[in-house]
Amino acid sequence: MTDTTPVDLQEALAAGQLRLRSLLPGLTDEALRAPSVLPGWSRGHVLTHLEGVGLALARQARYALRGTLIDVYDGGRAARDAAIEAGHRRPVQQLAPALADALDEVEASWSPVGPDDWERPVRYRDGVLRDAALAWWRELEIHTADAGLGYGTQDWPVPLCTHLVGFLAPRIPEGFRVTLTATDTGFAFSHGAGEPLPVEGRLTDIAAWLAGRVPSRPLIGAPLPVLGNWP
């Protein structure tokens, strides 16, 4: 859902950034080359992407506070992909400090955002600053779990999971009326029209499924539909 208050969102970002920082000291070159949760990507790929997307969304905040619009990535998606391919090969002595520096910039960019700033326009999806902050929250939490460094989807906080359910429900294909019920929290959410399909499981597992990740425990409601593209 998207009813997270600005204060709650700032606190959630701070917690997620601190968590990611805490995972960096134990990194080794071997760990960076190991597979991540994402098919075809090493941990180095995931952490390099976090570095890049953190900086990209941070500059949305920097420029929005100046009243200026700027593209998310200079050079668009192609430049983003090229940076990941070049950056994931760095040794840990380069990659870890670069990610820590990126987090410094992220925190410096978002901390001045005040209560009256969240509706400032940004280039990200032609939205507002709140949209960019929510995007960074999703990227931060999902890819920290993807890195496979001890923090997984089963550790996602409840507010993130409820946000992900609301944001990702459009991935459910047409022709299904899916009712999602969290057996651990009682959270319930319905989406779509058509063939009824009740889905039950822990809230973190429901969010993981909608995010295209393997739930830590199976959901009840098979056969689940093949999800569509990311919204």
C-alpha positions as CSV (number, residue, x, y, z in Angstrom):
1,M,0.0,0.0,0.0
2,T,1.1,3.6,-0.3
3,D,-0.2,5.1,2.9
4,T,3.2,5.2,4.6
5,T,3.7,8.6,6.1
6,P,6.7,10.7,5.2
7,V,8.1,10.3,8.7
8,D,7.7,6.6,8.6
9,L,9.3,6.4,5.1
10,Q,12.3,8.4,6.2
11,E,12.7,6.1,9.2
12,A,12.4,3.0,7.0
13,L,15.0,4.3,4.6
14,A,17.4,5.1,7.5
15,A,16.9,1.6,8.9
16,G,17.4,-0.1,5.5
17,Q,20.5,1.9,4.7
18,L,22.0,1.2,8.1
19,R,21.3,-2.5,7.6
20,L,23.0,-2.5,4.2
21,R,26.0,-0.8,5.7
22,S,26.2,-3.5,8.4
23,L,26.6,-6.2,5.8
24,L,29.6,-4.6,4.1
25,P,32.5,-5.2,6.6
26,G,32.5,-9.0,6.2
27,L,32.5,-9.0,2.4
28,T,35.3,-10.8,0.5
29,D,36.2,-11.1,-3.1
30,E,35.0,-14.6,-3.1
31,A,31.6,-13.5,-1.7
32,L,31.2,-10.9,-4.3
33,R,31.7,-13.4,-7.1
34,A,29.3,-15.9,-5.6
35,P,25.7,-16.1,-7.1
36,S,23.1,-13.8,-5.7
37,V,19.4,-14.7,-5.4
38,L,18.8,-13.1,-8.9
39,P,19.5,-15.6,-11.8
40,G,22.6,-14.6,-13.7
41,W,23.7,-12.0,-11.2
42,S,26.5,-12.3,-8.7
43,R,26.5,-10.4,-5.4
44,G,28.8,-8.0,-7.1
45,H,26.1,-7.3,-9.7
46,V,23.4,-6.7,-7.0
47,L,25.6,-4.4,-4.8
48,T,26.8,-2.4,-7.8
49,H,23.2,-2.0,-8.9
50,L,22.3,-0.8,-5.4
51,E,25.1,1.7,-5.6
52,G,23.9,3.1,-8.9
53,V,20.2,3.2,-8.2
54,G,20.8,4.8,-4.8
55,L,22.7,7.6,-6.4
56,A,20.2,7.9,-9.3
57,L,17.2,8.3,-7.0
58,A,19.2,10.5,-4.6
59,R,19.8,13.0,-7.3
60,Q,16.1,13.1,-7.9
61,A,15.9,14.5,-4.4
62,R,18.8,16.8,-4.8
63,Y,17.4,18.4,-8.0
64,A,13.8,18.4,-6.8
65,L,14.7,20.5,-3.8
66,R,16.2,23.0,-6.3
67,G,13.0,23.0,-8.4
68,T,14.8,21.2,-11.3
69,L,14.0,18.0,-13.2
70,I,16.7,15.6,-14.2
71,D,16.8,12.2,-15.7
72,V,17.1,9.2,-13.4
73,Y,20.2,7.9,-15.2
74,D,22.4,9.9,-17.6
75,G,22.2,7.8,-20.7
76,G,19.1,5.9,-19.6
77,R,18.8,2.2,-19.1
78,A,21.7,1.4,-21.4
79,A,24.1,3.5,-19.3
80,R,22.7,1.9,-16.1
81,D,23.3,-1.6,-17.5
82,A,26.8,-0.8,-18.7
83,A,27.8,0.6,-15.3
84,I,26.6,-2.6,-13.6
85,E,28.6,-4.7,-16.0
86,A,31.7,-2.7,-15.5
87,G,31.3,-2.2,-11.7
88,H,30.5,-5.8,-10.5
89,R,34.1,-6.9,-11.4
90,R,35.7,-4.5,-8.9
91,P,37.6,-6.1,-6.0
92,V,36.0,-5.8,-2.5
93,Q,38.5,-3.1,-1.6
94,Q,37.0,-0.9,-4.3
95,L,33.3,-2.0,-4.4
96,A,32.5,-1.9,-0.7
97,P,33.9,1.7,-0.1
98,A,32.1,2.9,-3.3
99,L,28.8,1.5,-2.0
100,A,29.4,3.1,1.4
101,D,30.2,6.4,-0.3
102,A,27.0,6.1,-2.3
103,L,25.0,5.6,0.9
104,D,26.6,8.7,2.3
105,E,25.3,10.6,-0.7
106,V,21.9,9.0,-0.4
107,E,21.6,10.0,3.2
108,A,22.8,13.5,2.5
109,S,20.4,13.9,-0.4
110,W,17.3,12.7,1.4
111,S,17.8,14.1,4.9
112,P,16.9,17.7,3.9
113,V,13.6,16.7,2.5
114,G,10.9,18.2,4.6
115,P,7.1,17.8,5.1
116,D,6.3,20.3,2.3
117,D,8.7,18.7,-0.2
118,W,7.2,15.3,-0.9
119,E,4.9,16.6,-3.7
120,R,7.7,18.3,-5.6
121,P,7.8,17.0,-9.2
122,V,10.6,14.6,-10.3
123,R,11.5,13.1,-13.7
124,Y,11.2,9.6,-12.2
125,R,8.0,8.2,-13.8
126,D,6.9,11.9,-14.2
127,G,5.9,11.6,-10.5
128,V,6.7,13.4,-7.3
129,L,9.5,13.1,-4.8
130,R,7.4,10.7,-2.7
131,D,7.4,8.3,-5.6
132,A,11.1,8.4,-5.9
133,A,11.5,7.7,-2.2
134,L,9.2,4.8,-2.3
135,A,11.2,3.5,-5.3
136,W,14.4,3.7,-3.3
137,W,12.7,1.9,-0.4
138,R,11.7,-1.0,-2.7
139,E,15.1,-1.2,-4.4
140,L,17.0,-1.0,-1.1
141,E,15.0,-3.7,0.7
142,I,14.5,-6.1,-2.3
143,H,18.0,-6.0,-3.5
144,T,19.5,-6.2,0.0
145,A,17.6,-9.5,0.3
146,D,18.8,-10.5,-3.2
147,A,22.4,-10.1,-2.2
148,G,22.0,-13.1,0.1
149,L,24.2,-11.8,2.9
150,G,22.0,-12.9,5.8
151,Y,19.0,-10.7,5.2
152,G,16.2,-12.3,3.3
153,T,12.6,-11.8,2.2
154,Q,11.5,-13.4,5.4
155,D,13.0,-10.4,7.3
156,W,11.1,-7.7,5.4
157,P,9.2,-5.4,7.7
158,V,5.4,-5.4,7.7
159,P,5.0,-1.8,6.3
160,L,7.2,-2.7,3.3
161,C,5.3,-5.9,2.6
162,T,1.9,-4.1,2.7
163,H,3.3,-1.5,0.3
164,L,4.7,-4.1,-2.0
165,V,1.4,-5.9,-2.2
166,G,-0.4,-2.7,-3.2
167,F,2.3,-1.7,-5.7
168,L,2.8,-5.1,-7.3
169,A,-0.8,-6.4,-7.4
170,P,-1.1,-5.1,-11.0
171,R,1.3,-8.0,-11.9
172,I,-1.5,-10.4,-11.4
173,P,-2.9,-11.2,-14.9
174,E,-6.3,-10.3,-16.1
175,G,-8.9,-13.0,-15.6
176,F,-8.2,-13.6,-11.9
177,R,-9.8,-12.2,-8.8
178,V,-7.0,-12.9,-6.3
179,T,-7.6,-12.6,-2.6
180,L,-4.4,-12.4,-0.6
181,T,-4.6,-13.3,3.0
182,A,-1.7,-13.2,5.4
183,T,-2.0,-16.0,7.9
184,D,0.4,-14.4,10.3
185,T,-0.9,-10.8,10.4
186,G,-4.5,-11.0,9.2
187,F,-3.8,-8.6,6.4
188,A,-6.1,-9.1,3.4
189,F,-6.1,-7.6,-0.1
190,S,-8.1,-8.4,-3.2
191,H,-7.2,-7.5,-6.8
192,G,-8.8,-8.1,-10.2
193,A,-11.9,-9.6,-11.6
194,G,-12.7,-13.1,-13.0
195,E,-11.9,-16.5,-11.7
196,P,-11.7,-16.5,-7.9
197,L,-8.3,-17.5,-6.5
198,P,-7.6,-17.3,-2.8
199,V,-3.9,-17.2,-1.9
200,E,-2.8,-17.6,1.7
201,G,0.6,-17.5,3.4
202,R,2.8,-15.4,5.6
203,L,2.8,-11.7,4.6
204,T,6.5,-11.8,3.7
205,D,6.0,-14.8,1.5
206,I,3.0,-13.1,-0.3
207,A,5.2,-10.0,-0.9
208,A,8.1,-12.1,-2.1
209,W,5.9,-14.0,-4.6
210,L,4.6,-10.7,-6.0
211,A,8.1,-9.4,-6.2
212,G,9.2,-12.4,-8.3
213,R,11.2,-14.0,-5.5
214,V,10.8,-17.5,-4.1
215,P,8.8,-17.4,-0.9
216,S,10.6,-18.9,2.1
217,R,7.5,-21.0,2.7
218,P,5.0,-22.2,0.0
219,L,1.8,-20.2,-0.5
220,I,-1.5,-22.0,-0.4
221,G,-3.6,-21.4,-3.5
222,A,-1.9,-23.4,-6.3
223,P,-1.7,-23.2,-9.2
224,L,-0.6,-19.6,-8.9
225,P,-0.9,-17.5,-12.0
226,V,2.2,-16.4,-13.9
227,L,2.8,-12.8,-13.0
228,G,3.1,-10.0,-15.5
229,N,5.8,-7.3,-15.9
230,W,6.9,-5.1,-13.0
231,P,4.5,-2.1,-12.9
